[in-house]
Amino acid sequence: MSFKSLGLNEALLKAISKKGYTTPSPIQQKAIPKILEGRDVLASAQTGTGKTAGFTLPMLDIMLQSKPLHKRPIRALILTPTRELAAQVMDDVRSYSEFTDLRSMVVFGGVNANPQIKTLRQGVDVLVATPGRLLDLHSQGAMSFNKVEFLVLDEADRMLDMGFLRDIKKVLALLPSKRQNLLFSATFSKEIKKLAGSFLTNPVMVEAAPENTTAEKVEQTIYRTNKGLKTELLIKLMKEGNWDQTLVFTRTKHGANKLSEKLGKAGIKSAAIHGNKSQGARTKALAGFKSGSIKVLVATDIAARGLDIPLLPYVVNYELPNIPEDYVHRIGRTGRAGASGQAISIVSVDEFEYVRGIEKLLGEKLGNEIIEGFEPTESLKEILDKKAANKAQHQQSRSRNPRNSSKKSSGGNRNSNSGNSGSNNGNRSRGRNRS
């Protein structure tokens, strides 16, 4: 099958050819015809499978069949969970619409809203957005959704993980009832199916690969060691294996910062990327990683979701996720487009339960390796005792600094005076959602 056989507009085919693509990917072959038919689509596809083109190309094709509306109101709305994914989707939309007169733009938090408002008022056909900034701009009267013909929820499962359900419902309530809906998710969880059932009309389901499978060309390896030896082992593996362009996952923002600093001291240029980083810092780190000037990108799950880095050879789980599906998302960053890749997990005894959950999900046992000099000697009891001791030490430190405690207390009082508990939850949610 060729892109031409799908019946796409000549301007789109020209853009596809310029990008060097000749054959549609499986998700594109399945989704594009259904979208061109005007059907609502519920699709299971991970980043790196060509899913962005799978919904962008047919959407642009339908829009090109009619003239742009007066003042160019928003006709297509694409919601994504993170700034990075929004920017990448925008790049794709612009490249595929290069030889058309359709206008597009992206809006997300972390940057000045005024330039975004100015561009919106000039008129755009396709808008890519994160939920928090989208609702902020709408509340300021910067946009109208009255003419929206298409709604795309991209990485919908991650949006739910990040607490965007409330904002998604708010957006849905603002849109015209007559529109075409496209929902793309890495998995068809119960929550995703419930969300889909709330706004998709008689949807067709398409899947790029069986649910929760991992890339066939990803070699998965587990190295067992003590918790305190993880960093040293990672440095050894990287230096001896001469790894470049390595994506490393940690569970927390603090952990990402700490590991990045240690790698830097060992002579391995790295950068951390997470929600507390400014948009400028995140963009700079990602650009450096893609160009090769930064060898290691240390990331949390939320920050890394949606990153599309071609031919990424190494993914490292410095700390395993406690949700097995997140492991699948993580290692799906490598082994793309037919290329091989390695997924390395450095595991201490307190993470063995997570390994069992991952193996149950995958339906296979993962091989364990032990490197001389890094043999695991800790027991689970020893690790739990250390955690308890550290917690007690932290509490003692806080009690010795009552000033810090009073600051936190006064902050809490200010929040409680600002409204009821429901309002507070909403405020916290909105703050978190400005991705």
Phi, psi and omega in degrees: 000139178247165177296326180297323181293344177281351177080026182284156178303144183299325179296324178288320179298323178296318179293321178298315180298321180297327179282351176089013180270140180237322184241131178297144175287166181307316181292326178291319179298325183275320188276319187303311180299322181292321179292321178297333177283351180091011183279149167287143186231134171246110189240138174255112181199135179271161175302138181101356180262359182089019185294327181300315176294330181299327176256333183289313185300308180292328178296313178297321181300314180295320180294327181288346181284351176228158181288151176303141180286159180301134181065007175049068174288163180294123179254333179228130181240122179245117179260133178231158183281332186231160179299315184298315180294321178301315181295321181290319177298320179299318178302318180293316180301315181295319182291322180287335181260014185305322185259025176239177177257015179287140179255145179216158176203168179235143175229135175204166182282177179088356178226166180300130182280338186301314177298326179295317179298318180299315180293319179301320182289343176278347177099129176220145179272320183238126179241125174255132187207156166267150189300317184299309181293324179302311181292324176300312182293322178296320180294337178272002179076022184278348183206161174233144179255012187298334184251013182294125179256335183229137170236127176242125170256109182260140184054049185299325180296322179289326177298321177292319178301325184273003176083028183269001185305316181299316180292323178300316179297323178297317180295315181303322181292340182268348187269157175298147182290330180266107181196167176258130185247134179231121180241122179244131184215151178287333180222158175257069179287170178300321181295320179293317180295325177293316178298315180300318181295340183279342182215348177278141180253115179043057187286152171264137181261130177230145180227137179276333181203160177305146185302133174064022175275160178254159181301133185296331184266012177268120177273119185257128181226137176247127174252120179269136179198180175283153181303318183285353181256000185302312183297315180298321179293318178299316179299317179299313180299318182292315183289315182288328179271356182052047181290140169230161182046072181246126177261120184246131181257133170239166181278328187236160177296317179299318179297323178295315179299313183298315180294319179300319178297317181295320178296320178299318179294335179273005177087014178252112185291123183217168176213148177260146178224121179199180188296337181276350179281144177293159180300322179298318180293320180294316180296317180296318180296316181294320179295318178295323179292317180292326181280342180098356179287338173245124184279327186233131172249116180261122190222154169270165183303314184297318182292327186273343182297127178095350178296126180247095182245107185301138173057035177294119187276331187228134170234131182240127170269093177292326172225130181288146176285152179275355175251117185305322181299329179293330176297318179297317178298317183298306186286348175289355176288341181243173179068037183260161174051038177083355180277156178273163179200163180238134175244113184249131177241126178258112195240131173258169189300330181287355180254003183299327180295325177293322178300316180298321178295320179294316179297323178295318179294316183283337182074027179206156177274140178262135182291142178251138176231149177232129180262137181302131182095349180234028182299137178286121180240347182285147171261162179301323180298319180297318180293317179295323178295320178296319179298317180295320180294318179296321179296317179296320179296321179295319180293322177296318180298320179293323181290334178280346180240071183300336180300317179297319181296319181294326178297315180294322181295314181296325177298318180295322180295321180298319180295318184292335180278348186277349179161188182282174186295326178297320179295320180297318179298321179295320180296318180295320180297316181296322179296320180289328188280352180283069183281000000 
